[in-house]
Amino acid sequence: MNSFTKVLGVASFAISLAASAGVASADALRAHTTAPGAAPNTMTKLLAKYAEDAGIDVQVIEGQKLIKSMLLLGQGKIELMPTIVGQYARLATGTGPYKDMGDKGPEIADGIRSLMEFNAATMQAFAWESTGIKTYHDLRGNKVYVGPGGGGAGTDTEEIIRLVTGMEPGDYESFKAPWGEGMAMMRNGQVDAMVRVAPVGAAIIQEFGLSKPIRFVQIAEEDLPKVQPYLKVPGRSMSTIPAGTYEGQTNEEAVNTFSFVAGMAVNVDVSDDVAYTLTKAFWDNVDEIKASASFLSTLDPQSPFTVLNVKLHPGALKYYDEAGIAVPDALR
């Protein structure tokens, strides 16, 4: 079984977890990230740990909706966060959740610069085996937790259900709430199925299979062509959840789903020295980082860019150039 929870000392990181960006000390970097248990949260804390070792204080504010935090980052109201490649693409083009912002979206996107890329997570839709739900078509008439309200995951889940089945919320009961509340709803039987974006093998999903049998919801082979519009957004790709990944998982075959690429990004006005130090601190410790979480095991310091679409901060670019690492022209 894959393990996501093998994170070196995350619980002991000397990071101040603030309630809001406004309480960070004047000389600290304010960082937004997701709720605990998600890959962006772990990545943010790992970077903060090694940044602190290099003399940079990072105050991590958890439980944030990244599509909103990205607006704060671009406006300089926070300094650091994980950015999902697909969400940034929508901000930069004023589409998706940013479609009503006009020219403001691309303007804010221009205030964001990246440091590095990582594999963020996989969309995992599952139901209690007792519900009889096997495919997305079986969600009709059932109660489904789709993700947080106002966040990218909830919108994405509804879009995927629409593409695969033609169903709209109403054909099934769509529930939106913070991740923790959604998981509690699933445990308590208030919903029949739920979607959680997390690394494959995540402990936050394994807990369900340890209580009673679960089945991951399949996108049937004949339905795969229908999701091509969803895959046109950069940073999204088809992936699978292998059979036997989780204890209590009843699927006998791999389940088709989606994975997402992200980057760690800073505001454009973060100093070159700070951006350089953050980048160097991360890659200087890459072996330890790769060993600390399974979703980071594929990090390649010699070929670190695949689909990243956020231009590198000049300080980060300096590090890669000094290290002799090839950087795509689009990131310069």
Buried (B, 14 or more C-beta within 10 A) or exposed (E): EBEBBEBBEBEEBEBBEBEEBEEBEEEBBBBBBBBBBBBBBBBBBBBBBBBBEBEBBBBBBBBBBBBEBBBBBBBEBBBBBBBBBBBBBBBBBBEBBBEEBEEBBBBBBEBBBBBBBBBBBBBBBBBBBEBEBBBBBBBEEBBBBBBBEEBBBBBBBBBBBBBBBEBEBEBBBBBBBBBBBBBBBBEEEBBBBBBBBBBBBBBBBBEBBEEEEBBBBBBEEEBEEBBEEBBEBBBBEBBBBBBEBBEBBBBEEBBBBBBBBBBBBBBBEBEEEBBBBBBBBBBBBBEEBBEBBBBBEEBEBEEBBBBBBBBBBBBBBBBBEEEEBEBEEEBE
